[in-house]
Amino acid sequence: MSRRTKRSDGSMPLAEHLRELRTRIIRSAYAIAAGMVVAWYQYARIFGILRRPFDEVVAASHHQGIVLALNGVADPFTLQVQVSAVGGAVLAMPVWLYQLWRFITPGLHRHERRWALAFVAAAVPLFAAGAWLAYATLPVGLRVLFGFTPTGVENIISVDRYMSFFFQMLLVFGVGFLAPLVLVVLNFAGLVRGRTMLNWWRGIVMGSLVFGALATPTGDPVNMALIATPVAALLFAAIGVAMLNDRRKRRLGTLVDANPWADDEASPID
């Protein structure tokens, strides 16, 4: 366990700070490398999970000649390295998240540590829920896209392009599910009132529908609503949490208006 040398004012020399960062990065790299080894030996099973949405669409498709393909001589090896790297990063996530947490914790106050810990604790399941929803709805998007293949034309899909599309969908959905958490953080930081967020309900509904339309390349309004509904529900749930927090602050007398002056009133100069 590394020890940090602090000055009398509680700060740490730059060289010591850089050494601490190097230690955390090395430990995280070791964990990721160990996870890559495990993922390397489980490559066939992991790749089967990744290509399952594609196989479901092909099995139910009326179009023939839709296949995944590797074009280069070294592409099979490169693919296994890439899949193992992603799998290693996922398996080592508890370790490198802990190392990141240990690096930033000494620079935070006690109440800031609680907020940061709560943020991470909420962000991980929200991102995972978004990624799972993307994985569950991916066959729908693939089915629609493959439906544009003309009759008599073979659709040869490069594996690296399929993987890029796959991870892009997971990332978009995961980040989309983090939006409610951002609203809660803004409210707890005292930047936005819950009542103000509630006034944004039209934009939230429209934004959720736009997100559903962009996240799924299908023109079916039912499938778009299946994506937009949970996102909108999470956003309104975040607004509810913000309003409860404002009520708690008002009861404790700690609610401070960020802009107590009217629109036509000049604020005082400090």
N, C-alpha and C positions, 0 to 999 in steps of 0.2 A: 504493500500500500504506500503510495507516494505521499510525502509530506510537503506542505507549502510553507515557504518562509515569508512572513509578512512583516511589513514595516510597522512602526509605532502607530501610524494612523490607520492601520488595518488593510492598506493596499499591498500589492505583491509586485516585486520587480518584474520587468518585462521578460528577462531571460528565464526566470522561474516560471512565468506564465506560459512561455513557449515550450519549455520542457514538459510542463504538465499537459499541454495540448498534444505534444508528440507521444507521450505515454498513453493518453486516452486513444489516440488514433491507432497506435500499434496494437493495443489490446483489442480494439474493434476489428482491426484487420485480421488478427489471429482467429477471432471468433468467426468472421466471415469465411476465412479460408477453411476452417473446420466444417462449417456448414456447406461449403462447396464440395468438400470431399463426400459428405453424406449425400448431397444432391446428385453428385456424379454417379454414385452406385445405385441411386434410385431414379436415374434419368428416364428409363422407359416408362415407369409409373407416372412421373411428373409430366412428361410429354404427352402421355395418354390423357391426362386431365386437361391439359392445355388445348388439345385438338378435339376434345369431346364435342364442343358446340359445332365444330365444322363437320364432324362425322354424323351428328344428328341431322343436320340440314341435308347432307348428301344422301343419307339413307332415305329421307322422306321426299327428296327432290325428284321431279319428273325429267330433269335435264341430265343428260349423260355427258361424261367427259369432264366432270368437275373434280379435280385432284390437287393435292398438295405436291409440290415438286421442289427438289434441290437441284440447282443448275451447275454448281461448281464442284470440282474434285474435292476440295477441302471443306466444302460447305457442311457436310455431316459433322465433322469434328468441330467446326466453328459453332454450329448450332448447339452441340452438346455443352461446349464451354459457356455459351451465353445463357442457356437454361440453367446450368449448374451455378453460374454467378448470381442469377436472380434468386434461385432457390436458396443459395447460401446466405444472401442478404436477408431473405425472409426468415430463415431459421435462426439467424444470429440477431434478429431484431431486438429481443430482450436485452442482449448484451450491449449492443452499441447505443441503444436508447439509455441504458443505465450509465454508460460511460459519458454520454452527452449530458445527462442529468448531473452527474458528479462534477463535471467540468464547470457548468454554469451555476450550480447551487451556491458555492462560496461567495459569488458576487451578488447574491440576492438577499434581501431582507427576509425575515421570517414569514411575514404575510405574503410576500412575493413568491416565496417557495411554495406556499400552499396553493396560490393561484396557478402557478406553473404546473404543479403536480396534477391539479384538477383538470387543467387544460389538456395535458397529455392523456390522462385517464379517460377523458371524454372523446378526445380526437381519435384514438386508436379504434374503439368499437364503431364509431361513426364512419370512419374511412373503410373499415372492413365491411360494414353493412352496404355501403355504396358499391364496393368492389363485388360483393356477392350479387347484388341486384344486376350489375353489368354482366356478370357471368351467366346469370339466369336468363337474361333477356337477349344475350348475344345471338342465339340461334334465330330469333325473329328478324334482327337486322340483316344477318347473313342470308336468310331466305329471301328477303326482299331484294337485296343487291344481286344475288345470283339469278333472280327472276328476270333480270334485264338481259341475260345471256341469249343471243339470237339462236333460233333453232338450227341445228347442224354445226354449231360452233363450239369447240371445246374450250373450257375455262380452266387454264392451268395456273394455279395460285402458287406464287413463290412462298416458301415457308417463312422467310424473314419478313415479307410484307404482311403475311397473316399474323405473325407474332407482334409486329409493330401495331397493327390495327387492334389486336387483342389487348395489349397493355395500354394503348391509348384510351380505349373504352373504360378499362378499369380505373385509370387515373382520372378521367373526366368525371365518372360517377363518384369516385372517392372524394375528390375535391368538392364536388357539388354538395355532398352530404356534410361537408365541414362548414358550409355557409351559416347554418343556424348557430354553430359554436362561435363564429365570429361576432354575430349579433349579441350573444350573451356576454362575450368578453368586452365588447364596446360599452354595453350597459353597466357591467360591474366596474368598469374603469371610470364611469361617470361621464362618458362622452355623449351618450344618446339615451333619452328617456324611453321607457316602454310604450308610453302613450304616443310618442312621436313615431315609433316603429309601427304601431297599429294604424297610423294614418297612411302608411305606405302599402296598405293591403292590396290596392289595385295593382301596384307595381310588382308586388310579390306574386300575385296570381299570374300576371302576364309573364313575369320572368320565369316562373316555374313551367308554364306552358312552352315558352321559347326553349328552355333547357330540355324539356321532354322532346321537342321537335328536333333539336340539334343532336341530342344523344342517341336517338333512334332514327335511322334513315328510312323509316316507313311513313307513308302518308296516312295510315290508319289512325283516326282520332282516338280509338279505344286504346291502342298500344301507347300512344302519346300520353293519354291520361293516366295509364298505369305507371308511367315514369314520373309525371308531373305531380300526381297526388301525394306520394310519400314525401317528396321534397317540400311541397307547400305545407304539408302537415308538420314537418319538422321545423320549418320556419315560423309557423304560427305558435308551435309549442315553445320555441325560443322566445317569442314575444311575450307569451304568458309567463315564462320564467322571469323575464325582465320586469314585467309589471309587478310581479310578486316581490321582486327585489326592491323596486321603488317603494312599494308599500311598506316593506320592512324598514327601509331607510327613513321614510317619512315618520314611522312610528318611533324610531330611535332619535329622530331629530338630526340625522346626518345627511339628508338629501339636500344637495346644493344645486341650485339652478345655474347651468353653465352660461346662460345669457339672460340675466334678470331684467334687462332693459327692453323696452318696446322697440318695434322696428323703426319708428320715427324719432327715437330718443338716442342721443349720442352717449356712448359709454365714457366714463371718466378716464383721464390720462394719468397713468401712474407716474 
